[in-house]
Amino acid sequence: MSAYAHFRHQPQFSAKKTVKPVNFLCMVETAQQVSLIGDFNDWHPDATPMERQVDGCWRAQVTLPQGHHHYQFLVDGKPMLDPRAQGIARNEQNEKVSLVAVS
């Protein structure tokens, strides 16, 4: 088998399988409870609770695959857009949601 033929049969790595840790920060110091909801956790309010940091902001780290992901913060039960988001999109109900791109 030639070197070229051997190379052709090696498994190809797909960028779609690439996952990266993404940090989310919510700067609402007065909040009692904050969760991260999005297409990556089926918008489930209890799936990704955020942790209060010593400076009062809230943080969560989520490992996400390459692509665009829609999300919001759930601050004391009320949805909130991320003012630091990479963009704004619309969900299936035509509501505004925050957008993060992972590459």
Contacts in CASP RR format, 6 or more apart in sequence:
PFRMAT RR
TARGET T0000
AUTHOR 0000-0000-0000
METHOD contacts of the structure
MODEL  1
MSAYAHFRHQPQFSAKKTVKPVNFLCMVETAQQVSLIGDFNDWHPDATPM
ERQVDGCWRAQVTLPQGHHHYQFLVDGKPMLDPRAQGIARNEQNEKVSLV
AVS
15 66 0 8 1.000
16 65 0 8 1.000
16 66 0 8 1.000
17 65 0 8 1.000
18 65 0 8 1.000
18 66 0 8 1.000
19 63 0 8 1.000
19 64 0 8 1.000
19 65 0 8 1.000
19 66 0 8 1.000
20 63 0 8 1.000
20 64 0 8 1.000
20 66 0 8 1.000
20 102 0 8 1.000
21 61 0 8 1.000
21 62 0 8 1.000
21 63 0 8 1.000
22 61 0 8 1.000
22 62 0 8 1.000
22 63 0 8 1.000
22 64 0 8 1.000
22 100 0 8 1.000
22 102 0 8 1.000
23 59 0 8 1.000
23 60 0 8 1.000
23 61 0 8 1.000
24 36 0 8 1.000
24 50 0 8 1.000
24 59 0 8 1.000
24 60 0 8 1.000
24 61 0 8 1.000
24 62 0 8 1.000
24 71 0 8 1.000
24 73 0 8 1.000
24 82 0 8 1.000
24 100 0 8 1.000
25 57 0 8 1.000
25 58 0 8 1.000
25 59 0 8 1.000
25 84 0 8 1.000
26 34 0 8 1.000
26 36 0 8 1.000
26 50 0 8 1.000
26 57 0 8 1.000
26 58 0 8 1.000
26 59 0 8 1.000
26 73 0 8 1.000
26 75 0 8 1.000
26 80 0 8 1.000
26 82 0 8 1.000
27 57 0 8 1.000
27 58 0 8 1.000
27 83 0 8 1.000
28 34 0 8 1.000
28 57 0 8 1.000
28 58 0 8 1.000
28 73 0 8 1.000
28 75 0 8 1.000
28 80 0 8 1.000
29 55 0 8 1.000
29 56 0 8 1.000
29 57 0 8 1.000
31 58 0 8 1.000
31 75 0 8 1.000
31 76 0 8 1.000
32 76 0 8 1.000
33 49 0 8 1.000
33 75 0 8 1.000
33 76 0 8 1.000
33 77 0 8 1.000
34 49 0 8 1.000
34 50 0 8 1.000
34 52 0 8 1.000
34 58 0 8 1.000
34 73 0 8 1.000
34 74 0 8 1.000
34 75 0 8 1.000
34 76 0 8 1.000
35 45 0 8 1.000
35 46 0 8 1.000
35 47 0 8 1.000
35 48 0 8 1.000
35 49 0 8 1.000
35 50 0 8 1.000
35 73 0 8 1.000
35 74 0 8 1.000
36 48 0 8 1.000
36 49 0 8 1.000
36 50 0 8 1.000
36 60 0 8 1.000
36 62 0 8 1.000
36 71 0 8 1.000
36 73 0 8 1.000
36 74 0 8 1.000
37 43 0 8 1.000
37 44 0 8 1.000
37 45 0 8 1.000
37 47 0 8 1.000
37 48 0 8 1.000
37 71 0 8 1.000
37 72 0 8 1.000
37 73 0 8 1.000
37 74 0 8 1.000
37 79 0 8 1.000
38 69 0 8 1.000
38 70 0 8 1.000
38 71 0 8 1.000
38 72 0 8 1.000
38 97 0 8 1.000
39 69 0 8 1.000
39 70 0 8 1.000
39 71 0 8 1.000
40 62 0 8 1.000
40 64 0 8 1.000
40 69 0 8 1.000
40 71 0 8 1.000
41 47 0 8 1.000
41 48 0 8 1.000
41 62 0 8 1.000
45 74 0 8 1.000
45 77 0 8 1.000
48 60 0 8 1.000
48 62 0 8 1.000
49 60 0 8 1.000
50 58 0 8 1.000
50 59 0 8 1.000
50 60 0 8 1.000
50 73 0 8 1.000
51 58 0 8 1.000
51 59 0 8 1.000
51 60 0 8 1.000
52 58 0 8 1.000
53 59 0 8 1.000
58 73 0 8 1.000
64 100 0 8 1.000
64 102 0 8 1.000
65 102 0 8 1.000
66 102 0 8 1.000
66 103 0 8 1.000
67 101 0 8 1.000
67 102 0 8 1.000
67 103 0 8 1.000
68 89 0 8 1.000
68 99 0 8 1.000
68 100 0 8 1.000
68 101 0 8 1.000
68 102 0 8 1.000
69 99 0 8 1.000
69 100 0 8 1.000
69 101 0 8 1.000
69 102 0 8 1.000
70 89 0 8 1.000
70 91 0 8 1.000
70 97 0 8 1.000
70 98 0 8 1.000
70 99 0 8 1.000
71 82 0 8 1.000
71 97 0 8 1.000
71 98 0 8 1.000
71 99 0 8 1.000
71 100 0 8 1.000
72 79 0 8 1.000
72 80 0 8 1.000
72 81 0 8 1.000
72 82 0 8 1.000
72 97 0 8 1.000
72 98 0 8 1.000
73 79 0 8 1.000
73 80 0 8 1.000
73 81 0 8 1.000
73 82 0 8 1.000
74 80 0 8 1.000
81 88 0 8 1.000
81 96 0 8 1.000
81 97 0 8 1.000
81 98 0 8 1.000
82 98 0 8 1.000
85 98 0 8 1.000
85 99 0 8 1.000
85 100 0 8 1.000
86 99 0 8 1.000
86 100 0 8 1.000
86 101 0 8 1.000
87 98 0 8 1.000
87 99 0 8 1.000
88 96 0 8 1.000
88 97 0 8 1.000
88 98 0 8 1.000
88 99 0 8 1.000
89 96 0 8 1.000
89 97 0 8 1.000
89 98 0 8 1.000
89 99 0 8 1.000
90 96 0 8 1.000
90 97 0 8 1.000
91 97 0 8 1.000
END
